[in-house]
Amino acid sequence: MKVVFIIGNGFDINLGLPTRYEDFYKFYLGLDSSNDSIQVKKLKEHLKNDQDKESRYQYWSDLEIGMGNYTVNFSDVKELKEAYYDLNDRMQEYIEVIDKKDLPTSINTQKMIRDLSYPDRYLRPLFKNEIYDFLKKWEKSTYETHIISFNYTNVFEKILKIKENDNMKLSNSRFGNSNTLYPIIHIHGKTDAPLIGLNDKSQIKNELLRENEEVQECIIKPKLNEMLAHLVDVKVDNHIRTANLICIFGHSLGDTDKLWWNLMGERLKTDCRIIYFAYNPKELLRPSELNNIRRRYKNLLLSKTNLTESEKKEVANKIYIALNTDMFKLTLNDG
């Protein structure tokens, strides 16, 4: 039985870490620019001009998509690399500072272990029973749990006090069988080599540079992973393709990771369920609106896949929405 957690930036934000793109932009635009190249100065000026009162950083609400759109301002590969490498290097510096910060002393490690072991406990009773019935076919199987982090920080490792290649025993499964957490995978790299980029060449808006192999190798994440030859992308591909339960937490489902959403969509056509932990404190949970809310988040997730409309209808009941739960609320006063 394989459980796969897809962890996004919401996890770090939940712990109070300043890891939003807007936090980085404040840092980036506050740096000394006296020695910047022309392209870096132009990029920073563009970001500053994007700070209107009504929609702060609207164009760059997603750094990666923003960079793909901004490529129309480059006339050649050299100009693109000047800006992109500076943005990437400064991002690395920023994340390194964050990663060195101490976490809150009140973090409840045991709750984190429970949440990893029983993510379905945050579902409403009817859906919890459906997941339980689904999992019963593996009631005699051992469990393996995998965390695929889209974050650059080592927060999970710090909380669980595990090293890079450590396995860890979690709470037993619902059926009393052993449950092992395998080494955490950072699909976008870590602080030493963060991968910032696009999902595919269609997101490079500069038509003159889009087909340039050097440009693609610079800013397309699947190509970057391929060149690193670390097999991280191969492992993630395998885990998603063989997962029985996928839990998505703290992720915006950005288009620059569309490769993985497509894989999840294909996996839903087989023996798999997804629990999507969505967060929107402004959502009014009126009883009469609950089905509309669930449909909306299911449709959001399915819209990121390449499934046909008929396939989406067939798999929609395999997706469970858990909205505004206490999942991964880890300070002691959070429960």
KAKACOR-V962971 format. One record per residue. N is the residue number from 1. BURIAL is + if it has 24 or more other ideal C-beta (glycine too) atoms within 12 Angstrom, else -. Layout:
# KAKACOR-V962971
{{N BURIAL} {N BURIAL}}
This chain:
# KAKACOR-V962971
{{1 +} {2 +} {3 +} {4 +} {5 +} {6 +} {7 +} {8 +} {9 +} {10 +} {11 +} {12 +} {13 +} {14 +} {15 +} {16 -} {17 +} {18 -} {19 +} {20 +} {21 +} {22 +} {23 +} {24 +} {25 +} {26 -} {27 +} {28 +} {29 +} {30 -} {31 -} {32 -} {33 -} {34 -} {35 -} {36 -} {37 -} {38 -} {39 +} {40 +} {41 -} {42 -} {43 +} {44 +} {45 -} {46 +} {47 +} {48 -} {49 -} {50 +} {51 -} {52 -} {53 -} {54 -} {55 -} {56 -} {57 +} {58 -} {59 +} {60 +} {61 -} {62 +} {63 +} {64 +} {65 +} {66 +} {67 +} {68 +} {69 +} {70 +} {71 +} {72 -} {73 +} {74 +} {75 -} {76 -} {77 +} {78 -} {79 +} {80 +} {81 +} {82 +} {83 +} {84 +} {85 +} {86 +} {87 +} {88 +} {89 -} {90 +} {91 +} {92 +} {93 -} {94 +} {95 +} {96 -} {97 -} {98 +} {99 +} {100 -} {101 -} {102 -} {103 +} {104 -} {105 -} {106 -} {107 +} {108 +} {109 +} {110 -} {111 +} {112 +} {113 +} {114 +} {115 +} {116 +} {117 +} {118 +} {119 +} {120 +} {121 +} {122 +} {123 +} {124 -} {125 -} {126 -} {127 +} {128 -} {129 -} {130 -} {131 +} {132 +} {133 -} {134 +} {135 +} {136 -} {137 -} {138 +} {139 -} {140 -} {141 -} {142 -} {143 +} {144 +} {145 +} {146 +} {147 +} {148 +} {149 +} {150 +} {151 +} {152 +} {153 +} {154 +} {155 +} {156 +} {157 +} {158 +} {159 +} {160 +} {161 -} {162 +} {163 -} {164 -} {165 -} {166 -} {167 -} {168 +} {169 -} {170 +} {171 +} {172 -} {173 +} {174 +} {175 -} {176 -} {177 -} {178 -} {179 +} {180 +} {181 +} {182 +} {183 +} {184 +} {185 +} {186 +} {187 +} {188 +} {189 +} {190 +} {191 +} {192 -} {193 -} {194 +} {195 +} {196 +} {197 +} {198 +} {199 +} {200 -} {201 +} {202 -} {203 +} {204 +} {205 +} {206 +} {207 -} {208 -} {209 +} {210 +} {211 -} {212 +} {213 -} {214 -} {215 +} {216 +} {217 +} {218 +} {219 +} {220 +} {221 +} {222 +} {223 +} {224 +} {225 +} {226 -} {227 -} {228 -} {229 -} {230 -} {231 -} {232 +} {233 +} {234 -} {235 -} {236 +} {237 +} {238 -} {239 +} {240 +} {241 +} {242 -} {243 +} {244 +} {245 +} {246 +} {247 +} {248 +} {249 +} {250 +} {251 +} {252 +} {253 +} {254 +} {255 +} {256 +} {257 +} {258 +} {259 +} {260 +} {261 +} {262 +} {263 +} {264 +} {265 +} {266 +} {267 +} {268 +} {269 +} {270 -} {271 -} {272 +} {273 +} {274 +} {275 +} {276 +} {277 +} {278 +} {279 +} {280 -} {281 -} {282 -} {283 -} {284 -} {285 -} {286 -} {287 -} {288 -} {289 -} {290 -} {291 -} {292 -} {293 +} {294 +} {295 -} {296 -} {297 +} {298 +} {299 +} {300 +} {301 +} {302 +} {303 -} {304 +} {305 +} {306 -} {307 +} {308 -} {309 -} {310 -} {311 -} {312 +} {313 -} {314 -} {315 +} {316 +} {317 -} {318 +} {319 +} {320 +} {321 +} {322 +} {323 +} {324 -} {325 +} {326 +} {327 +} {328 +} {329 +} {330 +} {331 -} {332 -} {333 -} {334 -} {335 -}}
